[in-house]
């Protein structure tokens, strides 16, 4: 017995030291490439979400067409994510990331050159355009699986918080960059339509840069994540999570940033440049909250952090629907932004912790697919509501559905504890 203790205790001590070192040392060089890629994509998503309505209006389209394009992007993202989850056990993550980056470059070039509605809808469907502030693209499950494989326990929550933080900060900066076309029109004599097309060229260039970054990822690590089949023992948990996440996603799809920008334009006459400034500040608040999420999760748990920060943000959103003037509306929306994204890194860490390592790509994909499909139906609905003049309806429905999701998630998973 004495020998056994001598062998076990040092192993436990070394394991704890290794775990603590992992938390303190931060991401590896390869993980930093993934984080840098996330930041670049977040910057593009930030200005695309704000400029998409203005671009569509400049091409001569109306609110319903804006909602149609937004829905097409989300439906296409859902199908692409389904393909990622289905094929993840056959191909290395590095190869799939390279394909995704190439598709991003092609999407930007196509949007910069097309003017007819249905070609734009097709490109939005097959491409990587993201009309919201968050990441709903096929990049998400691939990068999540990569980061989850490099970390464990509290370290995983911290890395996902950094991932979300970088995405939020860069998306906020991208929202601020949405004022560039207006500046070019006023000071450089560039027409508004040409200036808007130039921003989609920037989107394409970032796709090429990301392709170069992914090429530097090590081959051995990506190949080691391949498995014999997508899902196994965690299938039931993944199904329950996917169903609940779809409710939250449908609610969020009612008010993606491009449609919130349209709502602010219709209700208060807010210009694209001013809307970009608002989304910049909102993004900064969301990003700051990412730093608090791992600390709060360590104290109260991943699930409680997800639920009890999400409900107040939904209440602020509902209140904003009935606010009579711009200033209190902006304040309420900013308060919502300060809380609404704290569930993102904790949700990612929760999903990665309740499934086995070989199932992580499939779990991330299959929980994201219903989110994308459910969210894809919502923008078209919001476009119709705004076109009919029912300005308060999208905000009220969005907030109410999100509260329903939070309570259902808590009831379904309060007794399940992540193994990490």
N, C-alpha and C positions, 0 to 999 in steps of 0.2 A: 504493500500500500504506500509505503514511504517513497519508493521509486516512482510509483505512478504520480504522486503529488509533485515530485521534483520535475517530472517531465511536463505535466499539464500546466502548472502555474507559470513557469517562464514562457510557455507558448501563449498563454492568455495575455501576459504582460507585453510580449512583443507584438501581439495582434492589436492590442489597444494603442500602443505607441505608433504602429503603422497607420492605424485608422486616424489618430489625432494628427499625425503628420500629413496625411492625405487632405484633411480638412483645411489645415493651415497653409499648405503649399500651393493650393489652387490648381487650376487646370494645367494639363500638359501642353507641350508645344502644338501637338496635333489638335487638341481641344481648342486651343486659341485660334487656330485656323477656322474652326467651325463657328466660334463666337464672332470672329471678324466677318465671316460670311453673313451671319445673322444680322450684324449691324448694318452692313451695306444693303441688304435686302430690306431691312426696316426703314432705312432712309428713303428708298424708292417707294415702298408702300405708303409712307407718310405723305409724300407729295401727290402720288397717284390718287389716293383716297379723296383728297381735297379738290384736285384738278379735274377728275373724271366728269363731274356734272358740267363744269365750265367748258370742257372740251366737247362734250356731246351737244351742248347748247350752241357752241361756235360752229358746229357742223350742221346745225339746223334741226336738231331733235328736241323732243319734249320730255316731261317728267317720266312718263310711262316707259319710254325707250331707255332712259337712264336706269330705271329699275330692271328692265329686261337684260341689259348688258351686265349689271351687277349680279343678277341671278345666273346668267350664263357662266360667269367666272366661278361662282361657287359650285354649280353643278359639275363643271369640268374639273374643279379641284377635287371634288368628292370621288369622281370616277378615277382620276389619276392616283389618288390616295388608295383606292381599292386595289388598283394594279400594283402599287408598291407593297401593300400588305400581302397580296397573293403571291407575288414573285420574290419577296424578301428572302425566302429560304433558298433561292436558287442563284442569286447574284450578290456580289460583294457590295457593301454600302458605298464604297468609293465610286464604283461604276455607275450606280444609280444616281448619285449626286452629280456626277459629270453630265449625265443625260438631262437632269433637271436644270442645271445651269445653262446648258445649250438651248433648252426650250425657253428659258427666261430671255436670253438674248434675241431669239427669233420673235418672241411676243412683242418686245419693245419696238423692233424694227417694223413689224406689221402694223401696229397701232399708229406709228408715226407716219405711215404712208397711205393708209386706207381712209376712205371718206364715206362709203356706203354703209348702211345699217347692218345688213345681214352678214357681209364679210367681217365686220367688227364683232358681231355676235359669235361667229364661228371662231375667230381668233381668241376671243374672251373665253370661249368654252374649252378650247384645246390648250390654251396658254397658261401662264402663271400669274396673271394680273390679280391683285388682291384689293378689293374695294373697301376693306375695313382696316382698322388700325392694328389688329392682331394678326397672327400668322395662321392662315388656314390652307396653306399650300402643301404640295407633296414633299417639300423640303422638311416639313415638321417631323414626321415619324422617323425619317432617316437620321436627322441630326439629334433627335431625342434619344434614339437607340445608341448612337455613338457616345453621347455624353453619359448615358446611364451605364454603359459598359465600362466606363473609365472611373466610376465613383460608386460609393455605397453609403447607406445610412444617412447621417446628417450632411455629409459631404455632397450627396446627390442633391438634396434640397438647395444647398448653397450654390451649386453649379447651375441648377435650373433657374435659380433666382438671378444669377449673373446673366444667363442666356436671355431671360425675359427683360431684365433691366437694360441690357445693351439694345435689345430690340425696341423697347419703349423709348429710350433716349434718342436713338437714331430715327425712329418714326416721328418723334416730336420735332427733331431738327428738319426732317423731310417736310413736315407740315409747314414749318416756317419758310422753307424753300419754295412753297407753292406761290409765294409772292413774286418770284423771279419773272414769270411771263408778263405780269403787269408792269414790272420795272423796265423790262426790255421794250415793251410797247410805248411807255412814256418817255424813256430817255435814249433809247437806241434806234427808234424808228422801225422796229420789227413789228409786223402785224401780230395780232393776238393769236390767230390760228397757227402761224408759223412758230411763235414762241412756245405754244402748248405742244406742238409736235416735237420741238427740240427736247422737251422734258422726257418724252418717251424714247428719244435716242439715248439720253442719259441712262434710262432704265436698261436699254440693250447693252450699253457699255458695261454697266455693273454686272450684268449676266456673264459677260466675257471675263471680267475680273474674278468673279466667283468660280468660274470654270478653272481658271489658273490656280486659284487657292485649293480647290478640291484635288487637283492633280498632285499636290504636295502631300496629301494624306498618305500614311503608310499603307501598303497593300496587305501586309500580314494581318493587321488588326481587323480590317474590313472583311477579309475572307474568313476569319475565325468566327464571325458572327453568323455565318450561314448555318441553317438547320434543316432537318429532314422534312418538317411540315410547319405551317404557320402557327397554329394554335393547338395546345394540348390540354393539360390539366386546368388551365385558367380560363377555359372557354366560357364557363357560366358567369364568372365574375366580369369578363370583358363584355358579354352581352348585356348584363345589367347596367354597367357603366355607360355603354354605348346608348342605351335607351334613354337614360337620364340626361346624358350630355346633349342628346338631340333636342330636348326641351329647351335647355339653356341656349343652344345654338340658334334655334328658331327665333327665340326672343331677341338674341343679339343681332340676328340678320335683319330684324325689323328696323334697326337703327345703326347700320354700319356707318363709318365716318363719312362716306360720300353722300349718304342720305341724310345724316345729321347736318352736314354742310348745306344740303338742299333745304332742309327744314329751317335752318337759321336764315337762309337767303329769303325764303318765302315769308316767314313770320316777321322778321325784323329788317329785311333788306341788307343783311350782312354780306359784304363783298368777299370774293375768294381770298384776297390778301388778308382781310381781317379774320376770316374764318381760319386761315392758316396760322395766324398768331394765337387764336384761341386753342387750336389743336396742339400747338407747340407747348403752351402752358399746361394744358390737360395732360399731354404726354409726359411732361416733367413730373407732374404730381403722380401719375401712374408709375413712372420709373422709380421715384423715391420710395413709393410704397413697397416695391420689390425688395428693398433692403430690409424692411421690417418683417416680411413674410417668413423667412427662415427662423428668425428669433421668436416670433409669435408661435410658429409651428412647433418649435422645441418645447414651449411651455404648455400649450393647450392641445397640440396634435395637429396633424395635417388636415383632417376632416373638419374639425371645429374652426380652423383658420379659414378654410374654404367657405364655409356656410355663414359664419357670423361676421365676416367682413363684407359679404356679398349682399345680404339683406338690406343693410342701411343704404348702400349705394343705389339699390333699386327704388327705395323710398324717395331718395333725392331726385331720381329721374322722373318719377310720377309727379312730384311737386313741381318740377320744372315745366311740365306740360300746362300747368294752370297759372304760371307766373305771368303777370301782366306786362312787364317791360323787360328790356334787354339785360340790364345789370343784374337784377336778382336771378334771372334765368341762367346767366353765365356763372354766377356764384354757385347755384345749385348743381349745374353740370360739372363744375370743377370739383365740388365736394364729391360728386359721384365718381369722378375720375380718380380721386385720391384713394378710393376704396375698391373700385370695381375690378382691378387687375391683381389684387393680392392673392386671389385663388389660382392664378395661372401657374406659377412655379410649384405651388403645393399640389395642385391637381396633377401636374406632370410627374412629380415625385411620387405621388400616391399610386398612380397607374403603374409606374415602373417598379414599385415596391411590392405590389400585390400579385404580380405575375412572375413566372420564372424567367431567368435571363434569356434563354433561347426564344421566348415568345415576345420579347419587347418590341421589335419592329412591327410585328403583326398586331400587337395590342395597341400600340400608338396609332397605327393605321386604322384599325377597325373601330376604335373609339372616335377617331377623327372623321371617318366616313359619314356616319349619321349626322355629325355636327355640320359637315359641309352640305349634305343633302337637305337637312332641315333649314339651315340658314339660306340655302339657295332659293327656297320658295318665298322667303319673307320679303326681300327687297322689292319684288314685283308687286306684292301686296301693299307695301308702304308707298311705292310710287303711285299706285291707284288711289290710295287714301289721301295723299298730299294733292294729287291732281283734282280730287273731288272737293278739296277744301277742308277735310277733317284733320286739322293740324295736330290736335292733341292726342288722337287715337293711337298712333304708333308708339309714343312714349308711355302711355298708360298700359297698353297691352304688353309691351316689352318688360316694364317693371313688374307687372303682376305675374307674368309667366316665369320670370327669373326667381321671384320669391317662392313660387310653387315648386320649382326645381330644387331650390336650396333645402326646403323642408323635406321633400321626397328623398333627396340624397342622404340627408342626416338620418332619416328613418331606416333606409335600406342598408347603410354601411356603418352605423354607429358601433356595432359589435365586432366589426372586422378590423384587425390591427395589422398594419404592414409588418412583414417579417424582419425588415431592416430597422 
